[in-house]
Amino acid sequence: MRFFEDVTEGEQLPVPEYPLSMYRLVMAAGSNRDFNSIHHNSEYAKGSGAPEAYANVLFLMGMWERAVRDWAGPTGVIGSVKGFAMKKFNLVGTTTTVHGTVVGKEIRGDKGVVTVELVSRNEGVVTVGPGTMEIELPLQKALV
């Protein structure tokens, strides 16, 4: 269990990696019912002007959520997402990483709220963000 008091500004979240195989893109498209062929058919994607098939929005947002949830633990509650914007394709055959940094923390009522800045990178280039998530974490003193 992660407590608000244990978090420090500037803290870096662990960096998950997502190798983007065609199988993974097909599974992601099917799981969120985004059957647009640009997400799972290379020839179709290229015909639409993209360099290759690429990850869809819900899959990319899920990457951010996983990065935060793995760090915050099961008691962390995501309160808001701001600044999530795709800037470049996350193409099949590459690997996307999510980088997070704690940029703020405050107590609101009986909750501790942590703000994490996030970006997705693919081959070192920012592809999504920067944006922020606010995460509520329990206060240690509330459990004593």
C-alpha positions in Angstrom: 0.0 0.0 0.0 1.4 3.4 -1.0 0.7 6.4 1.3 0.6 10.1 0.4 3.3 10.8 2.9 5.7 8.4 1.2 5.7 10.4 -2.1 8.2 13.1 -2.9 8.1 15.7 -5.6 10.5 14.9 -8.4 10.1 11.1 -7.8 10.3 9.1 -11.0 7.8 6.3 -11.7 9.1 3.0 -13.0 9.1 2.9 -16.8 6.9 0.2 -18.4 7.8 -0.9 -21.9 5.2 -1.9 -24.5 6.7 -3.8 -27.5 4.1 -3.1 -30.3 3.7 -6.4 -32.1 0.9 -6.8 -34.6 -0.7 -9.3 -32.3 -0.7 -6.8 -29.5 -2.3 -4.1 -31.7 -5.0 -6.6 -32.9 -5.8 -7.6 -29.3 -5.9 -3.9 -28.2 -8.2 -3.0 -31.1 -10.5 -5.9 -30.3 -10.6 -5.3 -26.6 -11.8 -1.7 -27.0 -13.8 -2.4 -30.1 -11.8 0.0 -32.4 -11.9 -2.0 -35.5 -10.5 0.7 -37.8 -8.1 -1.2 -40.0 -5.3 1.5 -39.5 -4.7 -0.2 -36.1 -4.2 -3.8 -37.3 -3.6 -3.8 -41.1 -0.3 -2.5 -42.4 -1.3 -2.2 -46.0 -4.5 -0.3 -45.1 -2.6 2.0 -42.7 0.0 2.8 -45.4 -2.8 3.4 -47.9 -4.2 6.0 -45.5 -0.9 7.9 -45.4 0.5 6.4 -42.1 3.9 4.7 -42.3 2.6 1.5 -40.7 -0.2 0.2 -38.5 -0.3 2.1 -35.1 -1.6 2.0 -31.6 -5.0 3.5 -30.9 -6.0 6.1 -28.3 -7.5 3.8 -25.7 -4.5 1.5 -25.8 -2.2 4.5 -25.3 -4.3 5.9 -22.5 -4.2 2.5 -20.9 -0.4 2.6 -21.0 -0.6 5.8 -18.9 -3.1 4.3 -16.5 -0.9 1.1 -16.0 2.2 3.2 -15.3 0.3 5.1 -12.6 -1.5 2.1 -11.1 1.7 0.0 -10.9 3.3 2.9 -9.0 0.3 3.9 -6.8 -0.9 0.5 -5.9 -4.4 -0.7 -5.4 -5.5 2.1 -3.1 -4.6 4.9 -5.6 -7.6 6.5 -7.3 -7.1 8.3 -10.6 -9.1 11.6 -10.4 -8.3 13.4 -13.6 -6.3 13.2 -16.8 -5.2 16.4 -18.6 -3.1 17.1 -21.6 -3.3 13.6 -23.1 -2.6 14.4 -26.8 -1.1 12.1 -29.5 1.8 13.9 -31.3 3.3 11.0 -33.3 2.4 7.5 -34.3 3.3 4.5 -32.1 4.0 2.1 -34.9 3.9 -1.7 -35.0 7.4 -3.1 -34.6 8.6 -0.5 -32.2 8.5 -0.1 -28.4 6.6 2.6 -26.5 7.6 3.6 -23.0 5.8 5.7 -20.4 7.7 8.1 -18.2 6.2 9.7 -15.1 7.4 12.3 -12.6 5.7 13.5 -9.5 5.2 17.3 -10.0 3.0 18.2 -7.1 1.2 17.0 -4.0 -1.4 18.5 -1.7 -4.0 17.6 0.9 -7.6 18.1 -0.1 -9.9 17.4 2.8 -9.2 13.9 4.0 -7.3 12.9 0.8 -3.8 13.3 -0.4 -3.6 14.2 -4.1 -0.5 13.7 -6.1 0.0 15.1 -9.6 2.1 13.1 -12.0 3.4 14.4 -15.3 3.4 11.7 -18.0 4.8 11.3 -21.5 5.0 8.4 -23.9 8.1 7.9 -25.9 8.9 5.8 -28.9 12.5 5.5 -30.1 13.3 8.4 -27.8 10.7 10.8 -29.3 7.7 12.0 -27.3 4.6 10.6 -29.0 1.9 11.4 -26.4 1.8 14.2 -23.9 3.1 15.8 -21.8 0.0 15.5 -19.7 -0.9 15.0 -16.0 -2.9 12.7 -13.9 -4.1 13.4 -10.4 -4.1 10.4 -8.1 -5.7 10.2 -4.6 -3.6 8.3 -2.1 -4.6 7.5 1.5 -3.1 9.5 4.3 -1.2 7.4 6.8 -2.5 9.4 9.7 -6.1 8.6 8.7 -5.4 4.9 9.4 -3.8 5.4 12.8 
